[in-house]
Amino acid sequence: MSGARVRASALLLAAAVTAGACTVQYDVRGDAWARQGAGLQVVALDEVECLRTVSDAGETHDMVLGGVLDLGRYVVGERTRAATYQRCMTDRGYRPAVARQP
């Protein structure tokens, strides 16, 4: 493979990985999760508490590998944090809320 093709492939891979990593959202408005009997304030408080638990989740060794390898490490960390957040909310008895129409 030529150098230009390798760079183009690396850029395409980086764009795909970045797009996949950007789908994680942490919404603390209180309407993304639902639990019977829990009011908006309680849900928002539990969301914030679960966000605190993910601050260290997904940490990897800080290695300067460069380019796509660092991006891959970032994606793994973000997915771990998202799974930790979702597990925290479900452990507290929540389920994802039904999408509301604007």
DOMI-792576 format. One record per atom (N, C-alpha, C): residue in three letters; x, y negated, z negated. Coordinates in steps of 0.1 Angstrom, whole numbers, plus 5000, padded with zeros to 4 digits. Example, Ala and Ser with C-alpha at 12.3 -4.5 7.8 and 13.67 -1.06 7.14 Angstrom:
residues 2
Ala513250574922;Ala512350454922;Ala513250334922;Ser512850224929;Ser513750114929;Ser512950004921;
//
This chain:
residues 102
Met500850125000;Met500050005000;Met500949885000;Ser500449785007;Ser501249655007;Ser500949574995;Gly501849484992;Gly501749394980;Gly500449324980;Ala499949274992;Ala498749194992;Ala497549284989;Arg497549414994;Arg496449504991;Arg496349544977;Val497549554971;Val497649594956;Val497049474948;Arg497449354952;Arg496949234944;Arg495449224946;Ala494949244959;Ala493449234961;Ala492749344953;Ser493249464953;Ser492649574945;Ser492549534930;Ala493649484925;Ala493749444911;Ala492749334908;Leu492649234917;Leu491649134915;Leu490249184915;Leu489949274924;Leu488649324925;Leu488249404913;Leu489249484908;Leu489049564896;Leu488849474884;Ala489649364883;Ala489549274872;Ala488149204872;Ala487649164884;Ala486349104885;Ala485249204880;Ala485349324884;Ala484349424880;Ala484349444865;Val485549464860;Val485649484845;Val485149364837;Thr485449244842;Thr485049124835;Thr483449114836;Ala482949144847;Ala481449134849;Ala480749234839;Gly481349344837;Gly480749444828;Gly480949404814;Ala482049334811;Ala482249294797;Ala481449174793;Cys480949094802;Cys480248974799;Cys478748994796;Thr478349124796;Thr476849154794;Thr476549154779;Val477449164770;Val477249174756;Val476849034751;Gln475649024744;Gln475148904738;Gln474748924724;Tyr475148834716;Tyr474748834702;Tyr473748724699;Asp472548764698;Asp471448664697;Asp470948654682;Val471148544676;Val470748534662;Val469448444660;Arg468648434670;Arg467448364669;Arg466348434661;Gly466548564659;Gly465548644651;Gly464548714660;Asp464548704673;Asp463548764681;Asp464048874690;Ala465348914689;Ala465949014697;Ala465749154691;Trp465549154678;Trp465349284670;Trp464049274662;Ala463449384660;Ala462149394653;Ala462149504642;Arg461549474631;Arg461349574620;Arg460049534614;Gln459149634612;Gln457849614607;Gln457949544593;Gly457249434591;Gly457249364579;Gly458349264577;Ala459249254586;Ala460349164585;Ala460049034592;Gly460048924585;Gly459848794591;Gly461048744599;Leu460848634606;Leu461848574614;Leu463148544607;Gln462948484595;Gln464148444587;Gln464948574582;Val464248674578;Val464948804574;Val465648864585;Val465048864597;Val465648924609;Val466948844612;Ala466848714613;Ala467948624616;Ala469148644606;Leu468748654593;Leu469748684583;Leu470448814585;Asp469748924588;Asp470349054590;Asp471249044602;Glu470748974613;Glu471648964625;Glu472948894621;Val472948794613;Val474148724610;Val475048814601;Glu474448894592;Glu475248984584;Glu475849094593;Cys475149144602;Cys475749244611;Cys476849184620;Leu476649054624;Leu477748994631;Leu479048984623;Arg478848964610;Arg480048964602;Arg480749094601;Thr480049204603;Thr480649334603;Thr481449364615;Val481149294626;Val481849324639;Val483049234641;Ser483349144632;Ser484449054635;Ser485749134636;Asp485949244629;Asp487149314630;Asp487049444638;Ala485849484641;Ala485649604649;Ala486149584663;Gly486749684668;Gly487249684682;Gly488649624683;Glu489249594672;Glu490649534672;Glu491549634678;Thr492449604686;Thr493449694691;Thr494849624689;His495849704690;His497149644688;His497449534698;Asp497949424694;Asp498249314702;Asp499449344711;Met499249394722;Met500349424731;Met500149334743;Val501249284748;Val501149194760;Val501549284771;Leu500549354777;Leu500849444788;Leu500749374801;Gly499849274801;Gly499749194814;Gly498549234822;Gly497949134828;Gly496949154838;Gly495749254835;Val495549344843;Val494449434842;Val494549524830;Leu495649554825;Leu495749634813;Leu495249554801;Asp495649434800;Asp495049354789;Asp493549334790;Leu493049324802;Leu491649304804;Leu490949434800;Gly491549544803;Gly490949674799;Gly490849684784;Arg491949644777;Arg491949644762;Arg490849554757;Tyr490649444763;Tyr489649344759;Tyr488249414760;Val487949474771;Val486649544774;Val486449644764;Val487349734761;Val487249834751;Val486849774737;Gly487549664733;Gly487249594721;Gly485849544720;Glu485349474731;Glu484049424732;Glu482949534731;Arg483149634738;Arg482149744737;Arg482149804723;Thr483249814717;Thr483249864703;Thr482449774694;Arg482749644695;Arg481949544687;Arg480449544690;Ala480049564702;Ala478649564706;Ala478049694700;Ala478749804700;Ala478149934695;Ala478049914679;Thr479049854673;Thr479049834659;Thr477849744655;Tyr477649644662;Tyr476549554659;Tyr475149624661;Gln475049694671;Gln473749764674;Gln473549874663;Arg474549944659;Arg474450044648;Arg474149984635;Cys474649864632;Cys474349794620;Cys472849754619;Met472349704631;Met470949664631;Met470049794630;Thr470349894637;Thr469450014636;Thr469550084623;Asp470750074616;Asp470850134603;Asp470050054593;Arg469749924596;Arg468849844587;Arg467449864590;Gly467149954600;Gly465749984603;Gly465149904615;Tyr465949834622;Tyr465549754634;Tyr465549834646;Arg464749784656;Arg464849844670;Arg464849714679;Pro465349734691;Pro465349614700;Pro463949574702;Ala463649444702;Ala462349384704;Ala461949394718;Val460649404721;Val460149394734;Val460449254740;Ala460849254752;Ala461149124759;Ala459949044759;Arg460048914755;Arg458948824755;Arg458948744768;Gln457748714773;Gln457548634784;Gln457648484781;Pro458348404789;Pro458448264786;Pro457148184786;
//
